[in-house]
Amino acid sequence: MIMGTPRLEIDLAKIGHNVREVIKLYGAKGLTMTGVTKGVCGDPLVAEVYLKNGISVLGDSRIANIRKMREAGIRAPFILLRLPAPGEAEDVVRDCSISFNSEMKVIRELSAAALRHGARHGVILMVELGDLREGIMPGDLGETVKEVLSLPGIRLAGIGGNLACFGGVKPDAKNMGELSSLALDMEKRFHIDLEYVSAGCSTVYSWLKSVDRVNRVNNVRLGDSFLLGGRDLEEKGIPGLHYDAFTLVAEVIESKIKPSIPWGEIGLDAFGSIPKFEDRGTGRRLILNIGRQDVFYTQLYPRVDIEILGASSDHLIAVANTAQLQVGDEVKFDVDYGAMLAAMTSPYVQKVHLNRDSA
């Protein structure tokens, strides 16, 4: 197979290894895992690896991704991770077993849609734990649970909390303890058993390794740990996992000796900023065939000795230090989560799956 550039090479065997090792790690604490596929845009081959290696429930933030996996023959319960909009109720009930919710207006729409489809849709109520993304304020949870339990076609599947994704708030004993206490309170008050007390995301590892008991929390939602080994955690990855299951490959399309300072009057660049430059004299400057439209370039780590200076829409600008690179040479990069997500989303980046048979 002739592989063009730019491309993202996905080593399915390394992802499979990560899934098996993380299941052992979290399973030892009594936790089940939801395999999150949003970082790979619902890639069916990655979903297949999750299921083959011990994950039984998949989660994604986009209905389109879930539908893509279903149409590719992936058979698993799907959880919609992003709060649905009211107008999405029909699709959510049809394509998802469970959805995360925080607004009664939407849950009422889900109830009506479930009745039309003769279905019973599961709802996990998201609780605000301090990160200030989605979630019901803890003091309002009881009234919400009471109303949800009264709705036909709706099953209260559990409660959940999200941390670190927006506000950067770390999972710790206090906020995880609050999630456990809320679950126990709701179960006692309403005489119910919650199937899911769910925490996210991969940064839960920081909390998990510091505690012996997880109390009532019984589920974690993981994507980054499986895909990149927790590479962008403060711990620089979970020990024993592969951090390089994804490799971005771009090609040198210009290699010339140039000065380091532009000449002429400096104004706004294409993205509305006034760029600043350091005078390093002349040197070999490279242009690679990938840009901001394709990747989060500040989360690229070249495997050769070049330094990334910046990017425009379609061009990555770098300076060669000791690397001897000419036009047509390929450069490989490690990626963090944001760069992987953008490259997976870009239609201009070819996706190449490696080692499917051994995954």
URFEN-V964147 format. One line per field, one symbol per residue. ss: DSSP state (h for helix, s for strand, l for the rest). phi: phi as a letter, one per 20 degrees, with the letter a starting at -180 (. if undefined). psi: psi as a letter, one per 40 degrees, with the letter a starting at -180 (. if undefined). A space follows every 50 residues. Layout:
BEGIN
ss = ???
phi = ???
psi = ???
END
This chain:
BEGIN
ss = llllllssssshhhhhhhhhhhhhhhhllllssssslhhhlllhhhhhhh hhllllssssllhhhhhhhhhlllllsssslllllhhhhhhhhhhllsss sllhhhhhhhhhhhhhhlllsssssssllllllllslhhhhhhhhhhhhh lllsssssssssllllllllllhhhhhhhhhhhhhhhhhhlllllsssss lllhhhhhllllllllllsssslhhhhhlllllllllllllllllsssss sssssssssllllllllslllllslllllllsssssssllllllllhhhs sslllssssssllllssssslllllllllsssssslhhhhhhhhhlllls sssslllll
phi = .edecfbdedeffffggfgfffgfffffendeceeedffdlmgfffggfg ffdpedcdcbecfffffffgfenfdafddeeegfegfegfffffdcfbce bccfgfffffffffffemdceecdeedfdpfmdeqffgfefgffggfgfe efmddfercbbccmfdemfffbfffffffffffffffffdlcdefdcddb cffgggfgfdcecdlefcbcdccgffecmmgefffmoegndedcfdcecc cfdbbbebfedfdofecfefdndefccdfdmeaeddddebbffdbeffdd cfececcferbdgccddbdeeefdccgnfecdcfcegfffgffffffedf dcedmffde
psi = hhhaiiihhhgdddddddddddddddddefhihhhheddfffhddddddd ddeehehihiehdddddddddeehhihhhhdihiideeddddddeidiih iehdddddddddddddefihhihhhhhheeefbiihhdeeddddddddee hiehhhdaiiihieddeehihadddddddddddddddddefihhdhghii aeedddddeeidhebeheiihhdddddeffdeidefihieihefehhhhi iheihihiiehiiihhaiaeeeihiiihheaiihiihifiadedigdefh hieigihhdaiadehhhihhcehghiheiihiiiiadddddddddheehh hhhifdde.
END
